[in-house]
């Protein structure tokens, strides 16, 4: 095996965060390029999931101030990792929109390979940065399953479009994802 291939293999095994976003985008691009939507009902449900995933990501990225403040308002009142919840919802929507049976096992492999270790690393980092404050919040806030009993609290805090754009380029990502959905829509039979 070449040294470049060994380097990529090492990074995939030990530095997964470096590839997580790229692999997710590549998977969605693959589904958009090869997808064959099966019908208007399933496509409509898929489009709804994609819209919810995008909105969750935009909402979360407008509240987070990475490594500076512990976000506990907005969607962070409901779940510790709302950006990941948005990603998972988006991916499910694209699997459904694509009409491809193999999209689901491939998505599960990507999710299983990247998200559990990312959550562990991110939680450890946040605990290191925010200590007892993080431990108290994490003890009552699930990683990926929202606490809907806190729904009224989720509408507090300051959301910022500028923060959303600066934090992750979310509006740009959202535009690209919607374009992918449009590509699939054009193939709807």
Secondary structure, DSSP 8 states (H G I E B T S, - for coil): --HHHHHHHHHHHH-HHHHHHHHHHHHHHHHHHH-----HHHHHHHHHHHHHHHHHHHHHHTT--TTTS---SGGGGT-TTHHHHHHHHHHHHHHHHHT-THHHHHHHHHHHHHHHHHHHHHHHHHHHHHHHHHHHHHHHS-SSS--GGGGGGGG-S---HHHHHHHH-HHHHHHHHHHHHHHHHHT--
